[in-house]
């Protein structure tokens, strides 16, 4: 009888322990008086207060009880508040970032190279879905300088946000600035372009750091000392001695940004580029200029490719900002497309120096001129780059990786 009673007692204790909720140790913040918690909340921004309330039901109850008409009910439909909150939450998760295009948390692993076709066609985010990539030109396609958007490189804000999120987290598991590199050579398609012209475009990215006391950072409204700078270089290679109309026609088709073309910049610099091409001059370089509408910094030069001809080269630098601020004016300025022509102006070279300094810190080459020239001379691009239909050759693998793998 005693044994049966002991077994029943143990069974009752076991059932009680199984159904009893496990005790949770309160955090130091939850043990504070409600009045002190509310005082702390007064010094926090709206997204930080919301994150504080998400930590536990007790903290959420304290904030909501004392503020019946609080920011929680007032701001739940405001897209700006929602995006700011998601950006704040993404800081604590190394695998996600806040996509400002769809205002949702997205996986960093879903962001592919800007030239990649390996994307989920049915993804809900327009910056990730392959269907949107196939149908819509990227917002920066004019910076790539190619006619009719013929460059496969489709850089979107999701790439900027993902790269900068990885930079701030110190992660290299997904896309980084180094992985943004791309090179494409477009040969001539019959009936489309002049048969004596070959185009090359190369893209490289660097995460650059501004000094905290730099006034330009405050003036431009940036919220971060780190920024992503893209360097784009366009080559227009003339194989023969072209006529002046042919030269200027090609340069008018080569865009610098949404507001300027190479032909406008050449005229503004007082350069008789057609005469220099006819005389086979080389090594001529105009001073750095910039577009007053969007701030894109650029430099125009003339280079020889030996027996393959002469090339007009445009090197551009564009500061895209931190990628984590929904009010970052740098990204918005680059997107401000207009048919109106803006006069170019001399540039102090601040953006190009940022790119050069970041390249020096990472022991990378900041000038792709000789590398790109080597692709064009003797048509080496046919051997070194991947070929696609329509006379297009490309590579999205950084050049120094290819050299090391040989």
PAKOLMI-229526 format. One line per 5 residues: number of its first residue (from 1); for each residue x, y, z of C-alpha. Coordinates in Angstrom, 3 decimals. Last residue first. Layout:
REM residues N
NUM = X:Y:Z  ...
END
This chain:
REM residues 406
406 = 45.371:30.133:-63.909  43.294:30.560:-60.749  45.345:33.521:-59.470  44.808:35.467:-62.704  41.061:34.814:-62.639
401 = 40.802:36.041:-59.046  42.805:39.166:-59.996  40.223:39.909:-62.696  37.214:39.894:-60.388  34.638:37.383:-61.712
396 = 31.575:38.947:-63.389  32.853:38.392:-66.917  31.387:39.444:-70.242  31.492:39.102:-74.019  28.645:40.221:-76.304
391 = 28.531:39.800:-80.074  24.803:39.080:-80.206  24.919:35.738:-78.413  27.031:35.358:-75.308  30.751:34.858:-74.885
386 = 32.646:34.538:-71.613  35.765:36.677:-71.266  39.493:35.927:-71.501  39.834:34.507:-75.016  37.449:36.728:-76.964
381 = 38.419:39.622:-74.692  41.941:39.342:-76.061  40.750:41.085:-79.221  44.359:41.896:-80.178  44.187:44.885:-77.853
376 = 40.705:45.207:-76.362  41.135:43.155:-73.186  44.596:44.608:-72.529  43.141:48.126:-72.680  40.679:47.166:-69.956
371 = 43.482:46.059:-67.656  45.558:49.131:-68.448  42.683:51.492:-67.657  41.350:49.747:-64.534  42.801:52.338:-62.115
366 = 42.138:51.764:-58.401  44.205:48.598:-58.026  43.474:46.830:-54.760  45.546:46.647:-51.573  42.397:47.031:-49.405
361 = 43.595:50.333:-47.891  44.849:51.529:-51.281  41.536:50.756:-52.936  39.644:52.673:-50.237  41.917:55.697:-50.751
356 = 41.473:55.554:-54.529  37.677:55.363:-54.286  37.503:58.286:-51.849  39.880:60.228:-54.082  37.541:59.677:-57.040
351 = 34.637:61.050:-54.987  36.477:64.207:-53.877  37.888:65.093:-57.303  37.643:68.892:-57.049  35.239:68.830:-60.021
346 = 34.975:71.357:-62.837  31.452:71.922:-64.106  29.120:70.244:-66.545  26.244:72.250:-67.931  22.889:70.563:-67.447
341 = 20.903:69.220:-70.366  17.185:68.738:-69.723  15.925:65.271:-70.593  15.710:64.434:-66.920  16.574:61.579:-64.599
336 = 16.878:62.139:-60.864  18.019:58.632:-59.956  21.564:59.714:-59.079  20.198:62.467:-56.866  17.929:60.042:-54.984
331 = 20.833:57.745:-54.086  22.875:60.627:-52.719  19.905:62.231:-50.941  19.742:59.495:-48.316  16.216:59.780:-46.893
326 = 15.549:56.032:-46.599  18.893:55.555:-44.888  20.502:52.127:-44.990  22.164:52.247:-48.408  25.114:54.240:-47.048
321 = 25.479:56.581:-50.015  25.583:55.972:-53.767  28.718:58.019:-54.531  29.369:57.860:-58.276  32.748:57.776:-59.994
316 = 33.080:57.834:-63.761  35.918:57.059:-66.183  35.238:57.923:-69.826  37.616:56.565:-72.468  37.708:57.585:-76.133
311 = 39.599:54.819:-77.898  42.102:54.659:-80.725  42.705:51.779:-83.122  43.356:48.032:-83.080  46.908:48.471:-84.397
306 = 47.970:49.906:-81.071  45.170:50.345:-78.546  45.785:54.055:-78.063  44.087:56.137:-75.412  42.076:59.382:-75.305
301 = 40.680:60.715:-72.032  37.420:61.887:-70.421  37.092:62.198:-66.629  33.935:61.844:-64.541  32.224:62.801:-61.282
296 = 28.494:62.113:-60.980  26.959:64.883:-58.852  23.358:64.370:-60.000  22.367:67.732:-61.503  25.694:69.572:-61.539
291 = 27.327:66.819:-63.535  31.001:66.548:-62.674  34.365:67.237:-64.256  37.876:65.936:-63.719  40.407:67.533:-66.041
286 = 40.633:66.296:-69.615  43.198:63.670:-70.536  45.171:63.231:-73.758  47.303:60.065:-73.720  47.005:59.579:-77.450
281 = 47.200:61.368:-80.766  46.437:59.350:-83.870  46.081:62.489:-86.023  42.525:61.528:-87.060  41.613:60.678:-83.469
276 = 42.973:64.008:-82.262  40.966:65.845:-84.925  37.752:64.031:-83.919  38.371:64.809:-80.253  38.536:68.541:-80.814
271 = 38.401:69.251:-77.068  36.891:72.481:-75.732  36.000:70.880:-72.402  32.303:71.706:-72.801  32.375:70.171:-76.289
266 = 33.841:66.943:-74.957  31.352:66.863:-72.072  28.398:67.285:-74.430  29.643:64.493:-76.717  30.178:62.187:-73.754
261 = 26.516:62.390:-72.785  24.947:64.298:-69.900  21.736:64.302:-67.872  20.939:60.688:-66.974  24.635:59.942:-66.565
256 = 27.725:59.721:-68.750  25.844:58.356:-71.727  27.431:57.091:-74.942  25.041:57.712:-77.844  26.295:61.269:-78.322
251 = 29.826:59.885:-78.461  28.947:57.583:-81.360  27.410:60.376:-83.412  30.316:62.673:-82.586  32.793:60.167:-84.012
246 = 30.709:59.294:-87.081  30.131:62.948:-87.944  33.876:63.600:-87.657  34.728:60.775:-90.041  36.369:57.672:-88.659
241 = 40.043:56.723:-88.957  39.775:52.997:-88.353  39.252:50.758:-85.302  37.416:53.301:-83.170  37.181:52.001:-79.586
236 = 34.535:53.521:-77.303  35.669:52.572:-73.792  33.501:53.171:-70.727  34.787:53.022:-67.143  32.482:52.841:-64.123
231 = 33.736:53.303:-60.558  31.047:52.729:-57.941  31.333:54.299:-54.486  29.525:52.817:-51.483  29.451:54.976:-48.355
226 = 30.667:54.781:-44.788  30.517:57.739:-42.373  26.777:57.173:-42.017  23.702:59.365:-41.742  24.349:61.326:-44.935
221 = 22.506:64.623:-45.256  24.601:66.051:-48.062  25.717:69.022:-45.973  26.698:66.863:-43.024  28.885:64.564:-45.104
216 = 30.318:67.525:-46.988  31.481:69.059:-43.731  34.030:66.328:-43.103  34.642:66.104:-39.369  33.750:62.399:-39.144
211 = 36.217:61.485:-41.852  34.598:59.664:-44.762  34.930:55.940:-45.256  34.679:54.140:-48.580  33.083:50.825:-49.473
206 = 34.459:50.100:-52.919  32.772:48.978:-56.123  34.002:48.154:-59.608  32.309:48.351:-63.006  33.752:47.879:-66.494
201 = 32.270:48.862:-69.857  33.743:48.107:-73.259  32.455:49.181:-76.666  33.767:48.251:-80.116  33.374:50.555:-83.139
196 = 34.259:50.095:-86.814  31.007:48.329:-87.748  28.914:51.376:-86.867  26.035:50.200:-84.735  22.758:48.338:-85.210
191 = 22.589:47.066:-88.791  25.063:44.277:-88.176  25.896:43.914:-84.461  29.203:45.417:-83.468  31.165:44.099:-80.566
186 = 30.056:44.640:-76.994  32.651:44.031:-74.294  31.529:43.587:-70.693  33.408:43.681:-67.406  31.942:43.347:-63.900
181 = 33.045:43.873:-60.313  30.264:43.883:-57.714  31.916:41.018:-55.809  34.450:43.373:-54.233  31.650:45.412:-52.678
176 = 30.305:42.339:-50.906  27.554:39.812:-51.682  27.038:36.934:-49.234  29.183:35.234:-46.597  31.612:38.157:-46.313
171 = 30.342:39.594:-43.011  31.762:42.538:-41.058  28.239:43.461:-39.906  28.533:47.042:-41.193  30.037:45.787:-44.459
166 = 27.430:43.066:-44.900  24.653:45.621:-44.441  26.458:47.937:-46.890  26.555:45.283:-49.593  22.934:44.249:-48.999
161 = 21.600:47.824:-49.048  23.462:48.724:-52.252  22.462:45.494:-53.983  18.815:45.994:-52.988  19.007:49.532:-54.374
156 = 19.437:48.138:-57.857  22.340:47.372:-60.194  21.430:45.663:-63.460  24.666:44.835:-65.313  23.653:43.126:-68.572
151 = 24.624:46.212:-70.575  22.478:46.877:-73.664  20.436:49.650:-72.058  19.640:51.198:-75.445  23.191:52.528:-75.879
146 = 25.718:51.826:-73.170  27.019:54.435:-70.757  26.858:52.372:-67.591  25.584:55.426:-65.745  22.469:55.322:-67.930
141 = 21.605:51.860:-66.560  21.546:53.072:-62.962  17.833:52.563:-62.213  17.860:49.081:-63.772  15.873:48.526:-66.940
136 = 12.581:46.718:-66.422  11.226:43.547:-68.029  13.915:40.941:-67.416  14.850:42.230:-63.977  11.181:42.370:-62.947
131 = 10.717:38.713:-63.840  13.951:37.776:-62.097  12.503:38.888:-58.772  15.018:40.458:-56.398  14.487:44.234:-56.615
126 = 10.792:43.703:-57.411  10.320:41.827:-54.108  7.629:39.137:-54.219  9.949:36.481:-55.639  8.355:34.586:-58.516
121 = 11.283:34.561:-60.950  13.746:33.518:-58.245  17.121:34.589:-59.531  20.068:33.004:-61.327  20.286:35.537:-64.185
116 = 23.347:37.222:-62.678  24.583:40.602:-63.908  23.835:42.493:-60.674  25.353:39.603:-58.663  22.709:37.897:-56.540
111 = 20.706:39.111:-53.554  18.641:36.196:-52.224  21.358:35.217:-49.715  20.914:38.574:-47.998  17.422:37.459:-47.014
106 = 14.722:40.102:-47.176  13.023:42.178:-44.463  10.218:44.206:-45.992  9.644:47.769:-47.214  9.266:46.668:-50.878
101 = 11.830:49.017:-52.429  13.545:49.898:-49.162  14.708:46.321:-48.706  15.660:45.913:-45.060  18.460:43.416:-44.641
96 = 18.640:39.826:-43.471  21.208:37.181:-42.501  23.301:39.112:-39.978  20.287:39.828:-37.721  20.725:42.527:-35.064
91 = 21.015:45.471:-37.452  17.978:44.179:-39.358  15.681:45.213:-36.487  16.699:48.886:-36.794  16.240:48.841:-40.574
86 = 12.827:47.225:-40.039  11.850:50.008:-37.635  12.944:52.727:-40.053  10.935:51.046:-42.808  7.783:50.884:-40.693
81 = 8.123:54.506:-39.600  8.485:55.598:-43.214  5.553:53.452:-44.333  3.177:55.019:-41.837  0.254:52.702:-41.123
76 = 1.358:51.575:-37.653  2.395:55.085:-36.710  -0.419:56.369:-34.503  -1.276:53.076:-32.804  2.234:52.187:-31.647
71 = 3.196:55.864:-31.344  1.060:56.044:-28.230  -2.613:56.766:-27.830  -2.944:54.695:-24.628  0.472:55.883:-23.369
66 = 1.024:54.658:-19.775  -0.465:51.274:-20.527  1.288:50.954:-23.893  4.812:51.440:-22.532  4.383:49.201:-19.493
61 = 2.487:46.539:-21.439  5.222:46.371:-24.078  7.845:46.013:-21.362  5.897:43.201:-19.684  5.084:41.452:-22.948
56 = 8.790:41.152:-23.686  11.520:42.296:-26.076  9.027:43.621:-28.638  8.417:46.722:-26.530  12.079:47.685:-26.730
51 = 12.002:47.205:-30.495  9.049:49.603:-30.626  10.930:52.116:-28.503  13.937:51.843:-30.819  11.727:52.417:-33.875
46 = 10.188:55.543:-32.272  13.494:57.097:-31.221  14.766:56.768:-27.680  15.340:59.420:-24.987  11.745:59.397:-23.715
41 = 11.890:55.590:-23.555  14.414:55.796:-20.720  12.012:57.938:-18.697  9.233:55.435:-19.420  11.396:52.600:-18.092
36 = 12.136:54.654:-14.967  8.427:55.168:-14.271  7.727:51.462:-14.805  10.186:50.528:-12.023  13.163:48.472:-13.230
31 = 13.055:44.676:-13.012  12.308:44.342:-16.726  15.546:46.113:-17.669  17.691:43.724:-15.631  16.192:40.808:-17.525
26 = 13.670:38.571:-15.848  14.501:34.901:-15.458  11.822:32.780:-16.995  10.105:30.043:-15.009  9.029:27.083:-17.058
21 = 5.267:26.809:-17.354  3.868:23.967:-15.236  2.220:21.185:-17.242  5.181:18.804:-17.174  6.071:19.607:-13.554
16 = 2.531:18.889:-12.400  2.348:15.642:-14.337  5.619:14.481:-12.766  4.505:15.467:-9.250  1.214:13.562:-9.670
11 = 3.069:10.486:-10.914  5.518:10.659:-8.023  2.663:10.799:-5.514  0.857:7.900:-7.201  4.024:5.791:-7.075
6 = 4.546:6.560:-3.385  0.919:5.685:-2.573  1.287:2.354:-4.385  4.505:1.557:-2.487  2.842:2.365:0.861
1 = 0.000:0.000:0.000
END
